[in-house]
Amino acid sequence: MAALDITADLTPLTPDQQARARGPDRLIWCLHTTALRQPELRWIHTGHPPNCPKPHVTTHQCPGRHQPNPQPALF
């Protein structure tokens, strides 16, 4: 088993919101609670039950930095 550091938006998503949020660099996670009552994110894969009652969340995506006056290319 491997461990990953993940920053997730913990607002639960509906199935429609999951479909819109999912992308090559943005995964959907199932939010489990361990026996010690600790939160645990599990990647949703093709074998994940479609009627899972646990909350589903997505990887956080920071908004891009706004550069009002981008510098011109050097070359």
C-alpha positions as CSV (number, residue, x, y, z in Angstrom):
1,M,0.0,0.0,0.0
2,A,1.3,3.5,-0.8
3,A,0.6,6.8,0.8
4,L,-0.1,10.0,-1.1
5,D,-0.4,13.6,0.1
6,I,-3.7,14.9,-1.3
7,T,-5.4,18.2,-0.9
8,A,-9.1,17.8,-1.5
9,D,-12.1,20.0,-1.5
10,L,-14.2,18.4,1.1
11,T,-17.6,19.6,-0.2
12,P,-19.5,16.4,-1.2
13,L,-20.3,16.2,-4.9
14,T,-23.3,14.9,-6.6
15,P,-22.8,12.4,-9.5
16,D,-23.3,15.2,-12.0
17,Q,-20.8,17.4,-10.3
18,Q,-18.3,14.5,-10.2
19,A,-18.6,14.0,-13.9
20,R,-17.9,17.7,-14.6
21,A,-15.0,17.9,-12.1
22,R,-13.2,14.7,-13.2
23,G,-10.2,15.2,-15.5
24,P,-6.8,13.9,-16.2
25,D,-5.2,15.8,-13.3
26,R,-8.3,16.0,-11.1
27,L,-9.5,12.8,-9.5
28,I,-12.6,11.9,-7.5
29,W,-12.2,10.4,-4.0
30,C,-14.4,8.5,-1.7
31,L,-14.3,9.8,1.9
32,H,-14.1,6.9,4.3
33,T,-13.8,7.0,8.1
34,T,-11.3,4.5,9.6
35,A,-12.0,2.4,12.7
36,L,-10.1,5.1,14.7
37,R,-12.5,7.7,13.3
38,Q,-9.9,9.3,11.0
39,P,-10.8,10.5,7.5
40,E,-9.3,8.5,4.7
41,L,-9.5,9.3,1.0
42,R,-9.8,6.3,-1.4
43,W,-9.5,6.8,-5.1
44,I,-12.7,6.0,-7.0
45,H,-11.9,3.4,-9.7
46,T,-14.0,1.4,-12.1
47,G,-14.9,-1.2,-9.5
48,H,-16.3,1.4,-7.1
49,P,-20.0,0.7,-6.3
50,P,-22.2,3.2,-8.1
51,N,-24.6,3.4,-5.1
52,C,-21.8,4.2,-2.5
53,P,-23.4,6.1,0.4
54,K,-20.1,7.8,1.4
55,P,-19.3,11.4,0.4
56,H,-17.3,11.8,-2.8
57,V,-14.9,14.8,-3.1
58,T,-12.4,16.0,-5.7
59,T,-8.8,17.0,-5.7
60,H,-8.4,20.7,-5.0
61,Q,-7.4,22.8,-7.9
62,C,-5.9,26.2,-7.2
63,P,-7.0,29.0,-9.5
64,G,-4.3,30.2,-11.9
65,R,-2.3,33.3,-10.9
66,H,-3.5,36.4,-12.7
67,Q,-0.8,38.3,-14.5
68,P,-2.3,41.6,-15.6
69,N,0.8,42.6,-17.7
70,P,2.7,39.4,-18.8
71,Q,6.3,39.9,-19.8
72,P,7.1,39.5,-23.5
73,A,9.1,36.5,-24.6
74,L,12.8,37.0,-24.6
75,F,13.4,35.3,-27.9
